[in-house]
Amino acid sequence: MTFRPLQYLRFENINKSYGEKILFDDINLTISRGQKIALIARNGTGKSTLLRVIAGEEAAEGELAKVEIGSGVKISFLKQEPKFKPGDTVLETIYSMDNPKIKLLKAYEIALLNNEQEKLQEIMIQLDDLKAWDFDVKIKETLGKLNIKNLQQTVATLSGGQRKRVALAKLIVEEPEFIILDEPTNHLDLDMIEWLEDYLSNDKITLLMVTHDRYFLERICNEIIELENGKLYSYKGNYSEYLEKKALRVENETSNFAKLKKLYRKELDWVRRQPKARGTKSKSRVDKFHGIKDQVKSQKTDESMQLHVQTNRLGGKILEAHVIGKSFEDIKIIHEFSYKFRKGERLGIVGPNGSGKSTFINLLTKKIRPDSGKIIVGDTVTFGHYEQEGMDMSVDRKVIDVIREVAEFIPLDKGKKLTAEQLLERFLFPRPQQQVYVSKLSGGEKRRLYLLTVLMQNPNFLILDEPTNDLDILTLNILEEYLMQFPGCLIIVSHDRFLLDKLVEHLFILDGSGNIKDYNGKYSEYRATKKAEIRAKPAAVKEVTQTKVDQKERKRIKNRINSLERTISSLEEKKKETESKFLNPDLPLEEIQKLSAELKEINDGLEAAEEEWLELSVED
């Protein structure tokens, strides 16, 4: 058994700056085996940079800087935007590791694809010797869960989301001791996210990640570190414990943090009302939380956080879909769907990647036409559509100018106004940063600015397509505060389970075959219902499902059986030859001992091959 050190990483007196901007100043961090740590920080403050320094991809700064990695510890790093050799196929990318099992499995896949039978037999014997078939099953399962099917597609032709999933699959296959993840849930659908959550919950995995997925933080992490003003603050526990301890820390600091205190407390209050994934709340923890809540109630309410936006009135007819259908070639996206939206509708749209969620939105907003049926949009409707692709903003414009180009202010109730500058401030663009050019913003800051251009249009029907990608948790809290007070209709397409549970009242569920199910309830309730249905399936149905074998797997089993039959035949011949040598009466004692050892090895091999042949024959 290979010994692994208890301490995987030690990080002391680390500095990092770009010009005059200090990202972190003399920070220290230790990560030990089995820890699952999340890094939280506002966009543009150095989260991804810190991950790159820890992963050894950027140099640490500081006269006393020290970075120590545990001896023999293998680190794998999932970046937000992974880079591959553009000419490589998905297969070549997944199997591009210095590992004899991986190299053989790659050769096996290529031989299978090219139907090279002789080569297949040769490779399978080597795979048997290395006992690599279990590893192959793990690879296939990982690729299947992440919906990676075309292994011959070149990575240059993949979308950003597909590249991220290929990189994640490669990381999981590598089986590193220490995993670093930068926004791992971006571009994953909800089923993939829940599968990844289960995988990362394994006690053997040591983890450091940046994520905005608060259910991940709640269910996986045992420590959260926050990068704020160049310093690291550590909070033992999961997300709700972080919120609790963060609120207490802010309580003891300057009153300038009043708005943040309220946000964290509201978030904590909501989290505490949600069902736990596992375990129960201890009495001391509950008492501590109620103590914080009492402190909040005793303080004066900060009315400046209220954003009672005055949108244009919606008429009686809002948005109607009448038996609409849409297909692309032979792929059916929407099939005979009808629905009438009501005032104040708050709807979530979920479904696997490629099921047509963005297409459905574009049909509703009339950006594309249905093949059949019709869409009717009321005269009073003003759409605000935040799209996944983002906005092509000119990099030589200032932040404030981007917003002012849309509008100078948003009307509030009682004749008040929210100016462009004030909206930017509320979404964490202070006045000095409003004068910064777009080219100087981080990826997350650009997404936040794009979101504000949509909100500044003052729509009464807001559509957000994956709004949480690249946004930090503090921004998400502020966005949720805004949306909870938004008086118009709201549609959210998202893989963020926390956001869906918090903001929407029912779901449209796309199954990828053109059907849309209307589910009245929150996302967590829907998932609980689905799991109960699966558990309640008749035993016969379960048995049929469990015994279905992939065609490719059948072929592998058949090839393996043929290989075993040849191995058995060869070993039987060897056995006969060896036994015949014992007939020599002049055989010396040393030769007898040597032949006896050979015969035992042959018999052991023969017994193992026959046993495996029998098991596979039953399966086949």
ABEGO torsion letter per residue (X at the ends): XBBBBABABBBBGBBBBBEABBABBGBBBBBBBGBBBBBBBBBGAGAAAAAAAAAGABBBBEAABBBBBBBGBBBBBBBABBBBBAABBAAAAAABBBBAAAAAAAAAAAAAAAGBAAAAAAAAAAAAAAGAAAAAAAAAAAAAAAGBABAABBAAABBAAAAAAAAAAAAAAAGBABBBBBGAABGBBAAAAAAAAAAAABAABBBBBBBABAAAAAAABABBBBBBGGBBBBBBEBAAAAAAAAAAAAAABBAAAAAAAAAAAAAAAAAAABBBABEBBBAAAAAAAAAAAAAAAABBBBAAABBBBBBBBBBABBBBBBGBBBBBEABBABBGBBBBBBBGBBBBBBEBBGAGAAAAAAAAAGABBBABEBBBBBAABBBBBBBAAEBBBBAABBAAAAAAAABABBBBBGGBBBBAAAAAAAAGBBAAAAABBAAABBAAAAAAAAAAAAAAAGBABBBBBGAABGBBAAAAAAAAAAAAABABBBBBBBABAAAAAAABABBBBBAGAGBBBBBBEBAAAAAAAAAAAAAABBAAAAAAAAABBBAAAAAAAAAAAAAAAAAAAAAAAAAAAAAAAAABAABBAAAAAAAAAAAAAAAAAAAAAAAAAAAAAAAX
